Amino acid sequence: MATQTDEQFRMVCPKCGSNSFTVRRDQRTYVHKQQPFELVFSCRCGKQMFGGEIIQKEYDRQKAEWE
């Protein structure tokens, strides 16, 4: 489902297939955690993924599928 641009891998939204998404740090998580900033994947279609590990797993899945 990942797109191919000049033989380069680009991650896409797992729900809608577009690359119209952002990955940002959410600063609203509790400061008392070891890692106070949580990564958030947000797409225009409404799909959200929370946590760097979950986003990395989806990236790795798409990259393996692309290769």
Backbone as CSV, one residue per row, in Angstrom:
resi,resn,N_x,N_y,N_z,CA_x,CA_y,CA_z,C_x,C_y,C_z
1,MET,0.808,-1.193,0.000,0.000,0.000,0.000,0.858,1.267,0.000
2,ALA,2.122,1.131,0.285,3.013,2.280,0.276,3.209,2.758,-1.155
3,THR,3.459,4.036,-1.308,3.645,4.583,-2.643,5.104,4.506,-3.049
4,GLN,5.316,4.542,-4.340,6.661,4.454,-4.882,6.915,5.696,-5.726
5,THR,7.866,6.510,-5.303,8.216,7.718,-6.025,9.699,7.661,-6.359
6,ASP,10.023,7.549,-7.625,11.419,7.452,-8.056,12.171,6.382,-7.256
7,GLU,11.515,5.242,-7.062,12.102,4.116,-6.339,12.393,4.426,-4.878
8,GLN,11.685,5.382,-4.291,11.817,5.684,-2.867,10.540,5.286,-2.148
9,PHE,10.713,4.759,-0.957,9.571,4.358,-0.146,8.954,5.576,0.536
10,ARG,7.630,5.633,0.520,6.897,6.657,1.261,5.742,5.989,1.978
11,MET,5.695,6.174,3.273,4.618,5.595,4.063,3.301,6.271,3.704
12,VAL,2.218,5.507,3.763,0.881,6.038,3.507,-0.016,5.705,4.693
13,CYS,-1.163,6.346,4.748,-2.141,6.071,5.788,-2.677,4.656,5.582
14,PRO,-2.687,3.820,6.624,-3.187,2.457,6.453,-4.695,2.386,6.223
15,LYS,-5.420,3.452,6.512,-6.870,3.448,6.336,-7.279,3.882,4.929
16,CYS,-6.746,5.038,4.475,-7.211,5.593,3.202,-6.174,5.522,2.082
17,GLY,-4.917,5.241,2.407,-3.895,5.111,1.376,-3.263,6.406,0.917
18,SER,-3.614,7.524,1.534,-3.011,8.800,1.121,-1.758,9.080,1.942
19,ASN,-0.966,10.021,1.472,0.179,10.458,2.271,-0.067,11.866,2.804
20,SER,-1.304,12.163,3.073,-1.739,13.444,3.623,-1.887,13.304,5.139
21,PHE,-0.778,13.009,5.804,-0.805,12.807,7.245,0.361,13.529,7.902
22,THR,0.284,13.663,9.207,1.378,14.254,9.976,1.725,13.323,11.124
23,VAL,2.974,13.366,11.528,3.432,12.705,12.747,4.027,13.813,13.596
24,ARG,3.445,13.997,14.773,3.905,15.089,15.623,4.037,14.605,17.055
25,ARG,4.666,15.414,17.861,4.806,15.112,19.281,3.658,15.751,20.034
26,ASP,2.959,14.937,20.809,1.859,15.425,21.625,2.420,15.804,22.987
27,GLN,2.333,17.072,23.325,2.891,17.552,24.585,1.874,17.517,25.710
28,ARG,0.689,16.982,25.456,-0.349,16.939,26.478,-0.239,15.732,27.394
29,THR,0.672,14.805,27.113,0.814,13.639,27.975,1.421,14.057,29.304
30,TYR,1.272,13.218,30.283,1.714,13.564,31.626,3.229,13.729,31.708
31,VAL,3.667,14.733,32.420,5.091,15.041,32.573,5.780,14.004,33.450
32,HIS,5.044,13.288,34.275,5.641,12.344,35.202,6.058,11.024,34.545
33,LYS,5.720,10.841,33.300,6.158,9.647,32.582,7.628,9.797,32.223
34,GLN,8.264,8.670,31.927,9.668,8.717,31.513,9.827,9.471,30.204
35,GLN,8.899,9.296,29.300,8.951,9.965,28.006,7.727,10.874,27.906
36,PRO,7.865,12.150,28.262,6.698,13.025,28.340,6.074,13.382,26.988
37,PHE,6.786,13.176,25.901,6.251,13.511,24.592,5.887,12.231,23.853
38,GLU,4.650,12.128,23.436,4.155,10.946,22.741,3.963,11.290,21.264
39,LEU,4.395,10.403,20.368,4.191,10.630,18.940,2.755,10.308,18.567
40,VAL,2.192,11.140,17.690,0.816,10.956,17.238,0.796,11.033,15.714
41,PHE,0.251,9.997,15.081,0.041,9.959,13.635,-1.400,10.405,13.404
42,SER,-1.592,11.438,12.591,-2.939,11.936,12.295,-3.089,12.118,10.793
43,CYS,-4.133,11.500,10.238,-4.418,11.635,8.808,-5.681,12.462,8.624
44,ARG,-5.837,13.029,7.450,-7.027,13.830,7.150,-8.298,12.988,7.150
45,CYS,-8.169,11.673,6.953,-9.349,10.805,6.941,-9.854,10.509,8.356
46,GLY,-9.080,10.890,9.357,-9.482,10.663,10.739,-8.695,9.568,11.439
47,LYS,-7.907,8.816,10.703,-7.104,7.745,11.304,-6.050,8.351,12.218
48,GLN,-5.924,7.804,13.426,-4.896,8.222,14.358,-4.218,6.999,14.938
49,MET,-2.920,7.119,15.156,-2.147,6.090,15.849,-1.338,6.809,16.910
50,PHE,-1.273,6.223,18.089,-0.584,6.853,19.202,0.604,6.012,19.631
51,GLY,1.740,6.650,19.788,2.937,5.962,20.267,3.916,5.657,19.163
52,GLY,5.178,5.921,19.444,6.227,5.695,18.471,6.368,4.250,18.056
53,GLU,6.154,3.322,18.985,6.296,1.902,18.653,5.237,1.454,17.654
54,ILE,4.019,1.914,17.828,2.930,1.535,16.924,3.169,2.117,15.528
55,ILE,3.586,3.377,15.482,3.872,4.023,14.199,5.045,3.335,13.515
56,GLN,6.083,2.981,14.274,7.252,2.299,13.710,6.882,0.930,13.171
57,LYS,6.013,0.194,13.871,5.573,-1.122,13.392,4.831,-1.001,12.072
58,GLU,3.965,0.003,11.947,3.233,0.209,10.694,4.187,0.588,9.565
59,TYR,5.162,1.449,9.871,6.180,1.831,8.886,6.948,0.602,8.423
60,ASP,7.403,-0.211,9.367,8.175,-1.409,9.016,7.337,-2.385,8.196
61,ARG,6.061,-2.527,8.525,5.166,-3.415,7.775,5.034,-2.954,6.330
62,GLN,4.785,-1.657,6.156,4.644,-1.111,4.804,5.957,-1.187,4.027
63,LYS,7.067,-0.930,4.699,8.372,-0.980,4.027,8.674,-2.392,3.545
64,ALA,8.389,-3.397,4.391,8.610,-4.795,4.013,7.726,-5.191,2.838
65,GLU,6.485,-4.718,2.846,5.546,-4.990,1.758,6.016,-4.334,0.457
66,TRP,6.594,-3.151,0.550,7.066,-2.414,-0.610,8.273,-3.087,-1.239
67,GLU,9.162,-3.609,-0.375,10.391,-4.246,-0.883,10.035,-5.557,-1.512
